[in-house]
């Protein structure tokens, strides 16, 4: 007979615990309707695509100057824009090639296999030069 009160207390404790956990979920009310977007004005005009900010070093409209030279059996093609060296292609005697690219314009070149600047870099534009 001593077991019945224990089972009764256990059942009451379980019920109280379940109610305690269910109350916060029941207290949350679902929004009656999703927030409505404001109406669009009727007199909107379509704008042309905005061009990206100009990069003073690499301009897609201007063809770069190419200089070919040989050094130690390697053929090096240098690409310059406005007199600045920004990319080099190095062709080894065995025919394999790689690229050296200056992504920031500070004279520090990184090696790349494809010849394009990294696509995940932070946009860096020259605002002012003197």
C-alpha positions as CSV (number, residue, x, y, z in Angstrom):
1,X,0.0,0.0,0.0
2,X,2.9,2.3,0.3
3,X,3.4,2.1,-3.4
4,X,0.1,3.7,-4.4
5,X,1.0,7.1,-3.0
6,X,4.3,7.0,-4.7
7,X,2.7,6.2,-8.1
8,X,0.1,8.9,-7.5
9,X,2.8,11.5,-6.7
10,X,4.8,10.4,-9.8
11,X,1.7,10.8,-12.0
12,X,1.0,14.3,-10.5
13,X,4.6,15.3,-11.0
14,X,4.6,14.1,-14.6
15,X,1.3,16.0,-15.3
16,X,2.7,19.2,-13.7
17,X,5.9,18.9,-15.7
18,X,4.0,18.4,-19.0
19,X,1.8,21.4,-18.3
20,X,4.8,23.5,-17.4
21,X,6.4,22.7,-20.7
22,X,3.2,23.1,-22.7
23,X,2.3,26.5,-21.3
24,X,5.0,28.6,-23.0
25,X,4.2,26.9,-26.4
26,X,0.5,27.6,-25.9
27,X,1.2,31.2,-24.9
28,X,2.8,32.0,-28.2
29,X,0.2,33.2,-30.6
30,X,0.6,32.7,-34.3
31,X,0.3,35.9,-36.3
32,X,-3.2,36.3,-37.7
33,X,-1.7,37.3,-41.0
34,X,1.7,37.9,-42.5
35,X,2.8,41.6,-42.6
36,X,1.6,43.2,-45.8
37,X,4.0,44.9,-48.2
38,X,3.2,48.5,-48.9
39,X,1.6,49.1,-52.3
40,X,4.0,50.0,-55.2
41,X,3.6,53.5,-56.6
42,X,2.1,53.5,-60.1
43,X,4.6,56.0,-61.6
44,X,7.8,53.9,-61.3
45,X,10.3,54.2,-64.1
46,X,12.8,51.4,-65.0
47,X,16.4,52.5,-64.6
48,X,19.3,51.3,-66.7
49,X,21.8,49.0,-65.1
50,X,24.3,51.0,-63.1
51,X,27.8,50.3,-64.2
52,X,30.4,49.2,-61.6
53,X,32.7,51.9,-60.2
54,X,35.6,52.5,-62.5
55,X,38.9,50.8,-61.8
56,X,41.7,53.1,-62.8
57,X,44.1,50.3,-63.4
58,X,42.1,47.8,-65.4
59,X,39.6,49.3,-67.9
60,X,37.7,46.7,-70.0
61,X,37.3,49.2,-72.9
62,X,41.1,49.7,-73.3
63,X,43.2,46.9,-74.6
64,X,46.3,46.2,-72.4
65,X,49.8,46.6,-73.7
66,X,51.6,43.3,-74.1
67,X,55.3,42.9,-73.9
68,X,57.0,39.6,-74.6
69,X,60.5,38.8,-73.2
70,X,62.6,35.7,-72.5
71,X,64.4,35.1,-69.3
72,X,66.2,31.9,-68.3
73,X,64.5,29.8,-71.1
74,X,61.1,31.0,-69.9
75,X,58.9,33.2,-72.1
76,X,57.2,36.0,-70.1
77,X,54.3,38.0,-71.4
78,X,53.7,41.2,-69.4
79,X,50.3,42.9,-69.4
80,X,50.3,46.7,-68.6
81,X,47.5,49.1,-68.3
82,X,48.3,52.8,-68.1
83,X,52.0,51.9,-67.8
84,X,51.4,49.7,-64.7
85,X,52.3,46.0,-64.8
86,X,49.3,44.1,-63.4
87,X,49.6,40.6,-64.8
88,X,52.3,38.3,-66.3
89,X,52.0,35.0,-68.0
90,X,55.1,32.7,-67.6
91,X,55.5,29.9,-70.2
92,X,58.1,27.4,-69.2
93,X,60.3,25.5,-71.7
94,X,58.2,22.4,-71.3
95,X,55.1,24.3,-72.4
96,X,53.4,24.6,-69.1
97,X,52.3,28.0,-68.0
98,X,51.1,30.0,-65.0
99,X,50.1,33.5,-64.3
100,X,51.4,36.1,-61.8
101,X,48.7,38.6,-60.9
102,X,48.8,41.8,-58.8
103,X,45.3,41.9,-57.4
104,X,45.7,45.1,-55.3
105,X,48.0,47.1,-57.6
106,X,50.7,47.3,-54.9
107,X,53.4,45.3,-56.8
108,X,52.9,42.1,-54.9
109,X,52.1,39.3,-57.3
110,X,50.3,36.1,-56.5
111,X,50.5,32.9,-58.6
112,X,47.4,31.7,-60.4
113,X,46.7,28.9,-62.8
114,X,43.8,30.5,-64.7
115,X,45.0,34.1,-65.1
116,X,42.0,35.8,-63.5
117,X,41.8,37.7,-60.2
118,X,40.2,35.8,-57.3
119,X,36.4,36.1,-57.4
120,X,35.9,36.1,-53.6
121,X,38.0,39.2,-52.9
122,X,36.6,42.3,-51.3
123,X,35.9,45.1,-53.8
124,X,38.7,47.6,-53.8
125,X,38.5,50.7,-55.9
126,X,40.9,53.6,-56.2
127,X,39.0,56.7,-55.0
128,X,41.8,59.2,-55.3
129,X,45.4,59.1,-56.8
130,X,48.1,61.7,-56.7
